[in-house]
Amino acid sequence: MVRSFGVFLLLVVVKMPQVLFSQEFIGDFRIAENDSKVLIQWVIREGNTCDGVRVYRSADGIFFEEIGRIEGVCGSPFSAVAYDFTDSVPLLNRKAFYRLELGNLGVSETLSILVVDFSANNYRIVPHPATAGSRIYFQNPRNQQHQLHILSALGKTEAKLLTTDAFFELNATKPRAGLHLFIIKNERGFVVASGSLLLGN
């Protein structure tokens, strides 16, 4: 008599809990743009150690991929230890999300940043065609005052905005939908950027 056995596989997908480590473990966790790269900095507080650090990045804040790691024991029982990691090939022209996994200490909070690529122009409109939530980004490393002029296709000024940031928020403007021109001038009146702007409804 031949006996047959059936084999059943049960696949269970478990979402791992996101255990955030408390502020007693980590301090000064921050990210910043530095020459079109993303610099990530953090401090492991005195008295805490972990088994390696993994750096994760995401395009949507949900699905993360590992982009780097620091092997070995991190932190120190005797003093605070500062770390940094550079993402030299960041996601461009869209928000990116970063978080850390520190060995046995858990997962950090998630921080986000937008790195704007100015290689094609000296400005970038995100998103474009523009809506009320769009921004016009330009280079303003010293946070000087700049003025945005939005013009009709015939050259008539339809809106003016001021900023000391490196972008203009378009939700403060009221020009009609359609194709417009824009000019960005610095505080001395020199044009630093100009182009066309397609405004949606």
Order of alpha helices (4+ residues) and beta strands (2+ residues): beta-beta-beta-beta-beta-beta-beta-beta-beta-beta-beta-beta-beta-beta-beta
